[in-house]
Amino acid sequence: MRDLESLWMEHQGLTRRYLLRMGAIGAMGLVLRSSGDVLADEKLDPLADAVAKLEYFTRADAFGTVERGTPLPYSHPLEKLQEVGMTRETWKLEVVADPDAPPKLDAPLSKESKTALDWDGLMKLAEKHAVRFPKIMTCNNGGGPLGMGLWEGVPLRNVIWLAKPVSDLRRVFYYGYHNDDLRQRFQSSLPVGRVLEDPPGEHPVIVCYKLNGEFLSGKRGGPVRMVVPEAYGFKSVKWLQRIVLTNAPYANDTYANGNNDVDSWMKTFARFISHPATVTAGQPIPITGLAQVGISGLKKVQYWLQPADQPLAADDTYFTQGAWKDTEILAPPKTWGSGLPDGKLPPQVRGFHPETGQPQTWPLRYALAHWAVVLKDVAPGKYQLRCRTIDANDIAQPMPRPFAKSGRNSIQQVELEVKTA
């Protein structure tokens, strides 16, 4: 799995070019708030404008990757990929009853009966039911996002209804291809209520076949994967081939074996993208970062610059007593990037206005937001720099769910030294 610095290398590279100019920008009189440390108007500030122009969606080949399988399923020769249904031409999806806790199905879809859903059948469903939405992909136990994508697929419920379930159905188990080896099999599950009905404002769980307007590669889980909008990446199983409908009341997720909370919603948290390690006193200090917007939304991103020799408050595990100050959450990007034609979104993206193509709210939940701040008049010395979010419920990171096994959202800390001129 790639770390946060590697994942956002392109973002850092673009931002650094602007950081090199900050001495000139400061001399020209950067427009700041009265507090002297927060960007006042992104239209007037080159740094904020630069970050806003960064490609918002991550290129498919630049996503961080969490993979399972020996060998990796997509690495087989073409003949083997065709044999096991890992190409669009040979892919098939079963929707069958759990023999141990069977619901009543009037029309199960199986390879044995030659009724499994194939690629052409999925594309026929897509003609009527396809949806697109943005989602950030994050590993439950990772330190930061793996990438931000525009995902397209058919709601899982439309596939399940093809099997004509009648009664005694409580959960949906689903499985990806893993070398026909049960010891390698990766699986996850959802309550059937979440699949059949979306809570207000939520996107549907989808049987996904496109990322950023292109069909999924094998590395990204193609030809078809699951995408669960509000969940961590382990719920979005790759190489999807089998759905088992069950009357069992429990989850069967592979991740449950690692002491993980398998029903956790994504959390809201902040991370740094670009920050200087050393600066000369008198220079402005530009800082940029990203925020993952979880179930509770995002209201603020804050920073805390603490002298390294200043002791932390006793029994303040989550740094609630720090001298936190607000940064600027940047506006939606001017170009969405990642190979999209002219950087523009395709039509009918959920959460976006159908005529203007702009987000209906900002920041979007389960998505990425950029933030920036310029520090001025920082005295010489060594510092610890931290960032955190305040969610839409006015709760500061890492609360209200600080426990790592339900998704990591610890407060990030970096070092900063201001040297005498």
C-alpha positions, 0 to 999 in steps of 0.5 A, spaced: 500 500 500 502 506 498 503 511 503 500 518 503 506 522 501 507 517 495 499 517 493 499 525 492 506 526 489 503 529 483 499 534 488 505 536 492 509 537 485 505 542 483 504 545 489 511 546 491 512 550 484 508 555 488 511 554 494 518 557 491 514 563 489 512 565 496 517 570 498 515 574 492 508 573 493 509 575 501 513 581 498 507 583 494 502 583 500 498 577 500 491 578 502 490 575 509 484 575 514 485 580 520 488 574 524 494 575 519 494 567 518 488 565 514 487 566 506 482 571 505 479 570 498 482 565 494 480 569 488 486 574 490 491 569 493 495 565 488 496 559 493 489 557 494 488 558 486 493 553 485 491 548 489 484 549 486 486 547 480 489 541 482 486 535 478 481 533 483 480 526 481 486 521 482 488 518 475 486 510 475 494 508 475 495 513 481 491 510 486 494 507 492 492 499 492 490 494 497 491 487 494 490 480 496 491 474 492 497 469 490 498 470 484 494 477 484 488 475 480 488 480 474 496 478 473 494 471 470 495 470 462 489 472 458 487 465 457 486 464 464 483 471 465 478 469 460 477 462 463 475 464 470 471 470 468 476 476 469 474 479 462 468 483 460 467 478 455 467 472 459 465 475 466 458 472 470 455 474 476 451 469 480 445 471 485 443 465 489 441 463 496 445 461 502 444 454 503 445 454 510 440 460 511 436 460 505 431 466 503 426 464 498 428 466 491 423 465 485 429 466 479 436 465 482 442 467 477 447 461 477 452 459 472 450 452 473 443 454 470 446 458 465 442 464 468 448 468 471 448 475 469 453 477 464 456 483 461 451 484 456 446 484 461 449 488 466 450 494 460 442 493 458 441 494 466 446 500 465 442 503 459 436 505 464 439 505 471 446 507 471 449 512 476 455 516 477 458 519 484 464 521 487 467 517 492 474 517 496 477 510 497 480 509 504 483 503 507 480 502 514 487 501 517 491 506 513 493 513 514 490 517 509 486 516 502 488 511 497 485 516 491 479 520 489 474 517 484 468 518 479 465 511 480 459 509 475 455 502 476 448 499 476 445 499 483 446 493 487 438 492 488 437 492 481 441 486 480 438 483 486 431 484 484 433 480 477 433 473 482 426 475 485 427 474 492 420 473 496 421 472 503 426 471 509 432 475 506 436 479 511 443 480 509 447 480 502 454 476 502 458 478 496 465 475 494 470 477 489 474 472 485 481 469 488 484 464 484 479 459 486 482 458 492 477 458 498 483 460 503 484 466 499 477 468 498 475 475 500 468 477 502 464 482 505 456 483 506 451 489 507 444 489 511 439 488 505 435 494 507 441 498 506 442 495 499 434 496 497 433 503 500 438 509 500 437 513 506 436 521 504 441 524 501 445 517 500 448 514 494 446 507 492 451 501 493 453 499 486 455 494 481 461 498 478 464 498 472 467 504 470 472 509 474 473 516 471 469 515 465 473 509 463 472 501 464 475 498 470 482 495 469 484 489 473 488 492 478 482 497 480 478 491 481 475 490 473 471 488 470 466 489 475 467 490 483 462 493 488 462 500 491 459 502 497 459 509 498 459 511 505 464 505 507 471 503 507 475 500 501 474 493 504 466 493 503 468 495 495 470 488 494 474 487 487 473 482 481 466 481 483 463 474 481 458 472 486 452 474 491 449 470 496 442 472 499 441 470 506 437 470 512 443 470 516 443 475 521 450 476 522 456 479 517 461 475 514 466 480 512 473 477 511 476 484 515 472 481 521 477 476 522 482 482 524 478 485 529 475 491 525 469 494 525 466 492 519 459 496 519 463 503 520 462 509 516 467 513 513 470 518 518 472 525 517 479 527 518 485 532 515 492 530 512 497 535 510 499 535 503 505 540 502 509 543 508 516 546 509 520 542 514 525 548 514 524 556 513 527 562 514 524 567 519 520 573 516 518 568 510 511 566 510 509 559 511 504 556 506 501 550 508 496 545 504 492 539 505 486 535 504 480 533 508 476 526 507 469 528 508 466 522 512 459 521 514 458 527 519 460 532 513 466 537 514 465 544 517 472 547 518 479 544 518 484 547 523 491 547 525 495 548 531 503 550 531 506 548 538 513 550 540 516 543 540 519 545 547 512 547 550 509 541 554 502 538 552 497 538 557 496 533 562 490 528 560 489 531 553 489 525 549 486 528 543 489 535 543 482 539 545 486 544 549 491 546 543 491 553 540 487 551 534 486 556 528 482 555 522 484 554 515 481 556 509 477 550 505 478 551 498 472 552 493 470 546 488 476 545 483 476 549 476 478 542 473 476 535 475 482 532 471 484 525 471 483 524 463 476 527 463 474 530 457 477 538 458 477 536 465 469 536 465 464 531 469 460 527 464 452 529 465 448 526 471 453 526 476 449 525 483 450 531 488 451 535 482 447 540 479 444 537 472 445 544 468 451 548 471 455 541 473 457 544 480 456 541 486 450 542 490 453 542 496 460 543 498 464 539 501 461 533 499 460 527 503 465 521 502 469 525 498 475 530 498 476 537 500 483 541 499 485 546 504 490 551 505 493 556 510 499 561 510 503 563 517 506 569 518 511 572 523 513 566 526 518 566 531 525 562 530 525 556 533 522 548 532 515 547 532 510 541 532 504 542 526 498 539 527 491 539 523 484 537 525 477 537 522 471 540 525 465 536 522 458 538 521 456 536 528 461 541 531 465 535 533 473 535 533 477 530 530 478 524 532 472 524 536 466 522 536 469 515 534 477 515 535 478 508 535 482 505 530 479 499 528 473 503 525 477 507 521 484 511 522 483 518 524 488 520 528 491 527 528 497 528 524 503 531 526 509 534 522 515 538 524 517 545 522 523 549 524 524 556 523 531 559 522 534 566 524 535 570 518 
